[in-house]
Amino acid sequence: MTTPTPDPGWKEFADHVVRETFSEHQGQCQCQGCSHHRGRCQKKFKSTERSAGGEGEEGWQADHRDGDHRNDSPGNCQILCCVCHRDKTARERRAEIARASR
C-alpha cells in the first residue's frame, strides 16, 4: 500500500479569503455529511476559535473544498469544524491510497 506524500505546492488561503468565507457562512461548519453526524454539521464558531490543527482540538479550520491544496482561490475555501475536517481528510486519503494501489 502506498502512503500519499505531502504536496510541495500546498498553499494556505490568504487571510482575507478565510475572513470573508467565515463571515459569509456566519461561522458555521460547512460540512455536507461526515460519518459522525447525519446531514449538515450545526457547529457555529467565533472567529477567534480558529485551530491550527492537531488531534483532539476543537475549533474550526479553513479547508480546500476540492482537496487540491494548490488551489487557494476564494471559491475553494470552506469552514469546517476540526472533527469534520479530520473526517474529510481521512476520506480523501483513503481514496488517494485506493487510486494509487490500482
C-alpha positions as CSV (number, residue, x, y, z in Angstrom):
1,M,0.0,0.0,0.0
2,T,1.3,3.5,-0.9
3,T,1.2,6.4,1.5
4,P,0.5,9.7,-0.1
5,T,3.3,12.2,0.1
6,P,2.8,15.9,1.1
7,D,2.2,18.1,-1.9
8,P,5.1,20.6,-2.3
9,G,2.7,23.0,-4.0
10,W,0.4,23.2,-0.9
11,K,-0.8,26.8,-0.2
12,E,-2.6,28.4,2.7
13,F,-5.5,30.6,1.9
14,A,-4.9,34.4,2.2
15,D,-6.2,35.8,5.5
16,H,-8.8,37.9,3.7
17,V,-10.2,34.9,1.9
18,V,-10.6,33.0,5.2
19,R,-12.2,36.0,6.9
20,E,-14.7,36.5,4.0
21,T,-15.6,32.8,3.9
22,F,-16.1,32.7,7.7
23,S,-18.3,35.8,7.6
24,E,-20.3,34.6,4.6
25,H,-21.2,31.4,6.4
26,Q,-21.6,33.1,9.8
27,G,-19.0,30.9,11.4
28,Q,-20.9,27.7,10.8
29,C,-19.2,24.4,9.7
30,Q,-19.9,23.8,6.0
31,C,-19.7,20.0,6.2
32,Q,-22.0,18.2,3.9
33,G,-22.2,15.0,5.9
34,C,-19.5,13.2,7.8
35,S,-19.5,9.8,9.5
36,H,-20.0,11.3,12.9
37,H,-23.4,13.1,12.1
38,R,-26.2,13.0,9.6
39,G,-26.7,15.8,7.2
40,R,-25.0,19.1,7.9
41,C,-22.9,19.8,11.0
42,Q,-24.6,22.5,13.0
43,K,-21.5,23.8,14.9
44,K,-21.0,27.5,15.0
45,F,-17.8,29.3,16.0
46,K,-16.4,32.7,16.8
47,S,-13.6,33.8,14.6
48,T,-11.2,33.6,17.5
49,E,-11.8,29.8,17.8
50,R,-9.7,29.0,14.7
51,S,-7.5,26.0,15.3
52,A,-4.0,25.3,14.0
53,G,-4.9,21.6,13.8
54,G,-3.8,18.6,15.8
55,E,-5.5,15.6,17.3
56,G,-8.4,16.3,19.6
57,E,-8.5,20.0,19.1
58,E,-11.8,21.9,19.0
59,G,-12.5,24.9,16.9
60,W,-12.6,25.5,13.1
61,Q,-10.2,25.3,10.2
62,A,-10.2,26.6,6.6
63,D,-10.3,23.7,4.2
64,H,-9.6,23.3,0.5
65,R,-13.1,22.3,-0.7
66,D,-11.8,20.3,-3.7
67,G,-8.9,18.7,-1.9
68,D,-6.4,20.5,-4.1
69,H,-4.1,22.3,-1.7
70,R,-2.6,24.3,-4.7
71,N,-6.0,25.8,-5.4
72,D,-6.2,28.7,-3.0
73,S,-9.0,30.6,-4.9
74,P,-11.8,32.0,-2.7
75,G,-14.4,29.6,-4.1
76,N,-12.3,26.7,-2.9
77,C,-12.3,27.8,0.8
78,Q,-14.7,26.4,3.3
79,I,-15.0,26.5,7.0
80,L,-15.1,23.1,8.8
81,C,-15.0,22.1,12.5
82,C,-11.9,20.1,13.4
83,V,-13.9,16.9,13.6
84,C,-15.4,17.3,10.1
85,H,-12.0,18.4,8.7
86,R,-10.3,15.3,10.1
87,D,-13.1,13.1,8.7
88,K,-13.0,14.7,5.2
89,T,-9.2,14.5,5.1
90,A,-9.3,10.8,6.1
91,R,-11.8,10.1,3.3
92,E,-9.6,11.9,0.8
93,R,-6.5,10.0,1.9
94,R,-8.3,6.6,1.7
95,A,-9.5,7.5,-1.9
96,E,-5.9,8.5,-2.9
97,I,-4.5,5.3,-1.5
98,A,-7.1,3.3,-3.3
99,R,-6.3,5.0,-6.6
100,A,-2.6,4.5,-6.1
101,S,-3.0,0.8,-5.4
102,R,-5.0,0.1,-8.6
